Amino acid sequence: MNDIFLSAPFDGRCEAVLAFIQELAGQRQLGAVRIDQSRPQAEPIADEIRSLLRGCRLAIADVTGNNPNVLHEVGLAQALGKPLILLSQDSPSSAPFNIRHLRILQYDPDKLQLLEPQILSAIGETSTPTEDLRAMLVPASLGRPTRDSWFVVVASPLSYRRARWARGGWKKLRRTSSDYVGLRGIQQAFGSLFGSDALPDNLDPDDFDDSALEQRANLYCVASPKANRWTAKLLEAIGRAWAPALEFRADPMSRDLRNVRVSIAADGNPLSPPGWSAGDGEDRHVRDFGIVVRAPNPWHPDLMVAVMAGRSSLGTEAACTVFTDPPSLRGLREKLRASGVDIEEHRRAFWILVSMRRQIGESEEAIRDSLSVDRVEALVKR
């Protein structure tokens, strides 16, 4: 298990502290691996180090003696956006200038117990946007993706022409938005976090019978039932086990039968952000909202499912953004913790209500800075 990557000189000076850290990690059900203790790999050592660093949740490096190999691994950890803890038997002032500004825990190898509270605190508190993204997409309870695990993005992007039955399309190229934010964000996140070997499959539900939904897989379902019929089926299955039951319903006030508006309900009651005035001139086009739902797979609880969907394209983009954009995830871990949810445990289901605004003009792009997390709640087991 590679939860913590350990980096230290191989000259024996740091053996005691590494063993001590491994013991502390084991008390927290975490694995701590150092490159000389990892299982032999066919790949070159440099590639194995990068692979271990990419897959870890935290890197701890002992920079005693300013070992060049250790400093190189520190740089790799920083480049990958990993939380980093630095230790040294030397004075922090003797560290190279490019890491001297970082916090370095000085320790006495004969008094390792004095280091325990600092290590445990750092393990519990250290987080980066990259790790927040990993925790949202692939929580620790699922383990690290491998070639044998199956992660699937389920989406059938509804085009402008299909939605409006229009013969012509847009006259100018437009930036991708809506469902594509989720598709692009999930693929990019998997690539940066786990490498190209772990990229999820993309699946269009229109190519499959509904029975395929129940096969073993971790599913990311993008868009409302207008563009992805499996969203409705997945939310229905989740709602049978967890409360409130979240669903999309046809808006009775919709006048366009070819492009029916949908609304979101929680246990049958209309859902909207606090203070929201639905139906005004800005509703849906200028501003909209959506939901993120993450829960155990209804048919295979050891696996995970997630839904990102909004009432319109803007609401879906808001949901996809908060799920896949590291800066947008900032602070969400604490909000979930306040609701009794550990984001690293996929069996603890939750839902999020988010909203976003769009600039009006030639581009009509979503305004990322307007993204608002309006509600964060744990789902309750029925």
C-alpha positions in Angstrom: 0.0 0.0 0.0 1.5 3.3 -1.1 -0.2 6.0 1.0 3.1 7.8 2.0 6.3 8.0 0.0 9.4 8.1 2.2 12.6 9.6 0.9 15.9 9.4 2.8 19.6 8.7 2.3 20.6 5.1 2.2 23.6 5.5 4.5 21.8 4.3 7.6 21.5 7.6 9.5 17.8 7.7 9.0 16.8 4.1 9.4 15.3 4.7 12.9 13.2 7.6 11.9 11.8 5.9 8.8 10.8 2.8 10.9 9.2 5.2 13.4 7.2 6.9 10.7 6.1 3.6 9.2 4.9 2.5 12.7 2.9 5.8 13.1 1.4 5.4 9.6 0.4 1.8 10.4 -1.5 3.1 13.5 -3.6 5.2 11.1 -4.1 2.3 8.7 -1.7 4.0 6.2 1.1 2.4 4.3 4.5 4.1 4.1 6.8 2.9 1.3 10.5 3.8 0.5 12.0 3.0 -2.8 14.5 0.5 -1.5 11.7 -1.4 0.2 9.2 -1.4 -2.7 8.8 -4.6 -4.7 11.1 -5.1 -7.6 9.8 -3.6 -10.9 10.7 -4.2 -14.5 10.7 -0.4 -15.1 13.8 1.8 -14.5 14.3 3.1 -11.0 13.5 6.7 -12.0 10.2 5.7 -13.6 9.3 3.7 -10.5 10.0 6.7 -8.2 7.8 8.9 -10.3 5.1 6.2 -10.3 5.2 5.8 -6.5 5.2 9.6 -6.0 2.3 10.0 -8.4 0.3 7.4 -6.6 1.0 8.5 -3.0 -1.2 10.8 -0.8 1.8 12.3 1.0 5.6 12.5 0.7 7.9 12.6 3.7 11.6 13.4 3.0 14.5 13.4 5.4 16.9 16.0 4.0 19.7 15.3 6.6 22.9 15.9 4.8 21.2 17.5 1.8 21.4 14.2 -0.2 21.0 15.0 -3.9 18.7 12.0 -4.6 16.4 13.1 -1.7 16.4 16.7 -2.9 15.5 15.5 -6.5 12.6 13.5 -5.1 11.4 16.6 -3.1 11.4 18.5 -6.3 9.3 15.8 -8.0 6.8 15.7 -5.2 6.4 19.5 -5.5 6.0 19.3 -9.2 3.2 16.7 -8.7 1.5 18.9 -6.1 1.9 16.4 -3.3 1.7 17.3 0.3 5.2 17.3 1.6 6.8 17.0 5.1 10.5 17.7 5.5 12.6 16.3 8.3 16.3 16.8 9.2 18.8 16.1 11.9 20.6 19.2 10.9 19.6 22.8 11.5 16.9 24.0 9.0 19.3 26.9 8.2 21.7 24.5 6.6 19.1 23.3 4.0 19.5 24.5 0.4 18.1 27.9 -0.3 15.3 26.6 -2.5 13.7 24.6 0.3 14.8 26.7 3.2 11.5 28.6 3.2 9.6 25.4 3.7 8.9 24.0 7.2 11.6 21.5 8.2 11.1 19.5 11.4 14.4 19.2 13.1 14.7 16.0 15.3 17.1 14.1 17.5 17.4 10.4 16.4 17.7 9.5 20.1 14.4 11.3 21.0 12.0 10.3 18.2 9.0 10.3 20.5 9.2 14.1 20.6 8.5 14.0 16.8 5.3 11.9 17.2 2.7 14.7 17.7 4.2 16.8 14.8 4.2 13.8 12.4 0.7 12.8 13.3 -0.6 16.4 13.0 1.1 16.8 9.7 -0.4 13.5 8.4 -3.8 14.6 9.5 -3.7 18.2 8.3 -1.5 18.3 5.2 -3.5 18.8 2.0 -3.1 20.3 -1.4 -5.6 21.1 -4.2 -4.2 18.1 -6.1 -4.9 15.8 -3.1 -8.4 17.3 -2.7 -9.1 16.5 -6.4 -7.8 12.9 -5.9 -10.0 12.5 -2.8 -13.1 13.6 -4.7 -12.5 11.4 -7.8 -10.8 8.4 -6.2 -11.2 8.3 -2.4 -8.6 6.3 -0.5 -11.2 3.6 0.3 -11.2 2.6 -3.4 -7.4 2.2 -3.5 -5.2 3.3 -6.3 -6.6 2.7 -9.8 -4.8 -0.1 -11.7 -5.2 -1.7 -15.1 -7.6 -4.3 -13.5 -9.9 -1.7 -11.9 -12.6 -0.1 -14.0 -13.5 3.6 -13.9 -16.1 4.7 -16.5 -17.3 8.2 -17.5 -20.9 7.9 -18.6 -22.0 10.8 -20.8 -23.9 11.5 -24.0 -23.3 15.2 -24.7 -26.5 16.7 -26.0 -25.6 19.0 -29.0 -27.3 22.3 -29.8 -28.8 20.8 -33.0 -30.2 17.7 -31.3 -31.6 19.7 -28.4 -33.4 22.2 -30.6 -34.0 20.1 -33.7 -32.1 22.8 -35.6 -30.6 22.2 -39.1 -27.8 24.7 -38.6 -25.3 24.9 -35.8 -23.3 27.7 -34.3 -21.7 30.1 -36.8 -18.4 30.4 -34.9 -16.2 28.1 -32.9 -17.1 28.1 -29.2 -15.3 26.9 -26.2 -16.4 23.6 -24.8 -18.7 23.8 -21.7 -21.4 21.9 -19.9 -20.9 18.1 -20.1 -17.5 18.6 -21.7 -16.1 20.3 -18.6 -16.7 17.0 -16.7 -15.4 14.8 -19.5 -12.2 16.9 -19.9 -11.8 17.4 -16.2 -12.1 13.8 -15.2 -9.7 12.6 -18.0 -7.2 15.3 -17.2 -7.3 14.5 -13.5 -6.8 10.8 -13.9 -3.9 11.4 -16.3 -2.1 13.8 -13.9 -2.8 11.8 -10.8 -2.3 8.2 -12.0 -0.7 8.3 -15.4 -2.1 7.4 -18.8 -2.5 3.7 -17.9 -5.3 4.5 -15.5 -7.4 6.7 -17.8 -11.1 5.9 -17.4 -13.3 4.7 -20.3 -15.8 7.0 -21.9 -19.2 5.4 -22.5 -22.4 6.7 -24.2 -25.4 5.1 -22.5 -27.3 5.2 -25.8 -25.0 2.4 -27.0 -26.0 0.1 -24.2 -29.0 -1.7 -22.7 -29.9 -0.4 -19.2 -28.9 -3.7 -17.7 -25.3 -2.7 -18.4 -25.6 -0.1 -15.7 -25.5 -2.8 -13.0 -22.2 -4.3 -14.0 -19.1 -3.8 -11.8 -17.6 -0.4 -12.3 -16.9 3.0 -10.7 -19.2 5.3 -12.6 -19.1 9.1 -13.2 -22.5 10.1 -14.7 -22.5 13.5 -16.3 -25.5 15.6 -17.3 -29.3 15.6 -16.5 -31.7 12.9 -17.9 -32.3 15.1 -20.9 -28.8 14.2 -22.2 -28.1 11.1 -20.1 -30.9 8.8 -19.3 -28.7 6.8 -16.8 -28.7 9.9 -14.6 -32.3 9.3 -13.7 -31.8 5.6 -13.2 -28.7 6.0 -11.1 -30.4 8.7 -8.9 -33.4 6.5 -8.5 -31.3 3.5 -7.3 -29.3 5.8 -4.9 -32.6 7.2 -3.6 -33.9 3.8 -2.6 -31.0 3.4 -0.2 -30.3 7.0 0.8 -32.3 10.1 1.8 -33.2 12.5 0.5 -34.1 11.0 -2.9 -32.8 13.5 -5.5 -34.4 13.5 -9.0 -35.0 15.6 -12.1 -38.5 16.3 -13.1 -40.1 18.0 -16.1 -40.9 21.6 -15.3 -44.7 22.0 -15.6 -44.1 25.6 -16.7 -42.0 24.6 -19.7 -43.5 25.7 -23.0 -41.0 24.0 -25.4 -42.0 20.4 -25.8 -38.9 19.7 -28.0 -36.5 21.0 -25.3 -38.4 20.5 -22.1 -37.0 22.3 -19.1 -36.2 20.1 -16.0 -36.2 21.0 -12.3 -34.5 19.3 -9.4 -36.4 17.8 -6.4 -35.4 16.4 -3.1 -37.9 13.9 -1.7 -40.4 15.3 -4.1 -39.9 19.0 -3.0 -38.5 21.5 -5.5 -34.9 22.3 -4.8 -33.0 25.6 -5.3 -30.2 27.6 -3.7 -31.2 29.8 -0.7 -32.8 33.0 -1.8 -33.1 31.8 -5.4 -36.0 33.3 -7.5 -36.8 30.8 -10.2 -38.5 32.0 -13.3 -37.1 35.5 -13.4 -35.3 36.9 -16.5 -31.9 35.5 -15.5 -33.1 32.0 -14.5 -31.3 29.2 -16.3 -29.5 31.2 -19.0 -27.7 33.8 -17.0 -27.6 31.8 -13.8 -28.3 28.2 -13.0 -27.7 25.5 -10.4 -26.9 21.8 -10.3 -26.1 18.9 -8.0 -23.2 16.6 -7.3 -24.1 13.2 -5.7 -21.4 10.7 -4.6 -22.4 7.4 -3.1 -21.5 3.7 -3.0 -22.5 1.9 -6.2 -26.1 0.7 -5.5 -25.3 -2.8 -7.0 -21.7 -3.1 -5.8 -21.1 -1.1 -2.6 -17.3 -1.7 -2.7 -17.3 0.5 -5.8 -18.4 4.2 -6.2 -20.8 6.2 -8.3 -21.0 10.0 -8.8 -23.5 12.2 -10.6 -22.8 15.7 -11.9 -25.9 17.3 -13.4 -27.8 20.6 -13.7 -31.1 21.9 -14.9 -29.5 23.4 -18.0 -26.0 23.4 -19.5 -24.8 26.1 -17.1 -26.0 24.1 -14.1 -24.2 21.0 -15.4 -21.0 23.0 -15.9 -21.3 24.2 -12.3 -21.6 20.7 -11.0 -18.7 19.4 -13.2 -16.5 22.3 -12.2 -16.8 21.8 -8.4 -16.1 18.1 -8.9 -13.0 18.3 -11.2 -11.4 21.8 -10.7 -8.8 21.8 -7.8 -9.3 25.5 -6.9 -13.1 25.1 -6.9 -12.7 22.2 -4.4 -10.9 24.4 -1.9 -12.6 24.3 1.4 -15.1 21.6 0.4 -13.3 18.9 2.4 -13.9 20.9 5.6 -17.6 21.5 4.7 -18.0 17.8 4.2 -16.3 17.1 7.5 -18.6 19.5 9.2 -21.5 17.4 7.8 -20.0 14.2 9.1 -18.5 13.1 5.8 -14.9 11.8 5.3 -14.3 12.5 1.7 -11.7 9.7 1.6 -14.5 7.1 2.4 -16.7 6.4 -0.7 -19.3 4.5 1.4 -20.2 7.8 3.2 -22.7 9.3 0.6 -23.2 13.0 0.2 -24.7 15.6 -2.1 -23.8 19.1 -3.0 -25.9 22.0 -4.5 -23.9 24.4 -6.6 -24.7 27.4 -8.8 -22.9 29.6 -11.4 -23.4 32.7 -13.5 -22.8 33.2 -17.2 -21.5 36.4 -18.9 -23.8 37.7 -21.6 -22.3 38.7 -24.9 -20.7 37.1 -27.9 -18.8 34.4 -26.0 -21.4 33.7 -23.3 -19.0 31.7 -21.2 -19.5 30.6 -17.6 -17.9 32.9 -15.0 -15.7 30.6 -12.9 -15.4 33.1 -10.1 -19.1 33.1 -9.7 -19.2 29.4 -8.7 -21.0 29.0 -5.4 -21.3 25.9 -3.1 -24.8 26.6 -1.7 -25.4 23.4 0.2 -23.3 20.4 1.4 -25.1 17.5 3.2 -24.6 13.9 4.0 -27.1 11.5 2.6 -28.8 9.4 5.3 -29.0 5.7 5.1 -32.7 4.5 4.8 
